[in-house]
Amino acid sequence: MTIKSSQTLVAEALEKIKTISPDEAHKKFQDNQCNLIDIRDVRELQKEGRIEGANHIPRGMLEFWLDPESAYYKDGKLDANKEMVLFCAGGLRSALAAKTLQDMGFKNVSHVNGGYASLKQSKFKII
């Protein structure tokens, strides 16, 4: 049996999704044009800090929290009219997650190049 590597999955996702820079993410966030979504594990947030004002949705719950048919749906957690801007630690998980949201039917989705590591070096406030 041949399986696709995680590297292949990420490369395929990157071909289909929109990638934005930390500065673009900051502008969208400041202009109230996006839901900034941190998909890192809660332990990563505790260890590394987090972006003030970002929504935390763990990667393992993303599809369930955003699916109105799911028992885990979080109604009102995000503004569905705004772009979904995802980030993880380095940009790999968020690429896969953004592709999954597109597959679910979300149209306005992107992920941040370099993830939290690059966001920490930008204008965002870390708490």
C-alpha positions in Angstrom: 0.0 0.0 0.0 1.3 3.4 -0.9 0.2 6.4 1.2 0.7 10.1 0.6 3.3 11.7 2.9 2.3 14.6 5.1 4.7 16.7 3.0 2.8 15.8 -0.1 -0.6 16.7 1.6 0.8 20.0 2.7 2.2 20.8 -0.8 -1.1 19.9 -2.4 -3.0 22.1 0.1 -0.7 25.0 -0.5 -1.5 24.8 -4.2 -5.2 25.3 -3.5 -5.4 27.7 -0.6 -4.5 31.4 -0.1 -1.4 32.1 2.0 -1.0 35.5 3.5 1.9 37.2 5.3 1.9 38.1 9.0 1.6 41.8 8.0 -1.5 41.1 5.8 -3.0 39.1 8.7 -2.3 42.0 11.0 -4.0 44.5 8.7 -7.1 42.3 8.2 -7.2 41.8 12.0 -6.8 45.5 12.8 -9.5 46.4 10.2 -11.9 43.9 11.7 -12.0 41.9 8.4 -11.1 38.5 9.7 -11.5 35.8 12.3 -8.0 35.1 13.4 -8.0 31.4 14.4 -5.2 29.8 16.3 -5.4 26.0 15.8 -2.5 25.1 18.0 -2.9 22.6 20.9 -3.8 24.2 24.3 -0.4 23.1 25.6 1.3 25.1 22.9 -0.6 28.2 23.9 0.4 27.7 27.6 4.0 27.2 26.7 4.5 29.8 23.9 1.9 32.4 24.6 -0.9 33.5 22.2 -2.0 36.4 20.1 -4.3 38.8 21.9 -7.8 38.7 20.4 -7.3 35.5 18.4 -9.9 32.8 18.5 -8.6 29.4 19.7 -10.0 26.4 18.0 -7.8 23.3 18.5 -7.0 21.6 15.2 -8.7 18.4 16.3 -12.1 20.2 16.8 -12.0 22.7 13.9 -14.4 20.9 11.5 -16.8 20.0 14.4 -17.0 23.5 15.9 -17.7 25.0 12.5 -20.2 22.5 11.3 -23.8 23.5 12.2 -24.9 19.8 12.0 -22.3 18.8 14.6 -23.1 18.2 18.3 -20.0 20.3 19.0 -21.0 23.3 16.9 -20.0 26.6 18.5 -22.8 29.0 17.3 -21.7 32.6 17.3 -18.0 31.9 18.0 -17.0 33.3 14.6 -18.4 35.9 12.2 -19.2 33.8 9.1 -19.1 37.0 6.9 -15.4 37.5 7.6 -12.3 35.8 6.2 -11.1 32.8 8.2 -7.4 33.3 8.8 -5.8 30.3 10.3 -2.4 29.8 11.9 -0.5 27.0 13.8 3.0 27.0 15.1 4.8 27.0 11.7 2.2 26.9 8.9 1.9 23.2 8.1 -1.2 22.2 10.1 -2.9 25.5 9.2 -2.4 24.8 5.5 -4.1 21.4 5.9 -6.9 23.0 8.0 -7.5 25.8 5.5 -7.8 23.2 2.7 -10.3 21.2 4.9 -12.4 24.3 5.5 -12.5 24.9 1.7 -13.6 21.3 1.3 -16.4 22.0 3.8 -17.6 24.9 1.6 -16.0 27.9 3.3 -15.0 30.3 0.5 -13.0 33.0 2.3 -10.2 31.1 4.0 -6.5 31.6 4.2 -3.5 30.7 6.4 -0.5 32.7 7.7 2.8 31.9 6.2 5.2 30.8 8.9 2.5 30.5 11.6 2.8 31.7 15.1 6.6 31.8 14.8 6.3 34.5 12.2 3.4 36.3 13.9 5.4 36.7 17.1 7.9 38.7 15.0 5.2 41.0 13.6 3.0 43.7 15.1 0.6 41.4 17.0 0.5 41.6 20.8 1.5 38.4 22.5 -0.1 37.6 25.8 
